[in-house]
Amino acid sequence: MTSWWRQHWRLGLALIVTAVGLFAMLLLYALRKRQEAQKLQVQLGLLNASMRVAGLEADKAARVGELAQNAEAATALDAEIAKAKTDAVAIAQSVKGMSDAEIAEAFKKLGY
């Protein structure tokens, strides 16, 4: 008399392969969701940075008369806008070694 496992080894093998396949499928699903979450996180970071840049530029436009009299404040505001654009581009790509013009171009390419 043979054991049940010896008679039904194919069923056992099929169950093992099915379990491994399900585990692999769940793992791939989780990794895809993580990638989607990372993409959304980058988009949120870009949106926040672009809102900051837009706010600074609106502040500059609202204070154009005041800034015309005070060149130092205008220069400081322009530097703050440039820093905000650099921070926005840094979310999507490396800004190391990029000039201000390249950063401004990359900011425009991001759609802001």
C-alpha angles and dihedrals in degrees: 000000000000126000123257091247092055091052096044103034091129090059090051091049090049091051092051093048090047092051092049090047092051091049091050091048092051091047092052091047091052092048091050091051090050091052090049090050091051091050090051090048091054091048090050091049091050091047092051092047093048090049089053091051091047091050092051092047090049089050089052092049091049093050098042094121093048092045092051088064094044110048092175092061090046091053091049091050091049089051090050091050090049090050091050091051090049090051090050094051091044089063091062102031145359115283096188109133095006120134123229090257092052091048091050090050092048089049090054091048089056086062101253 
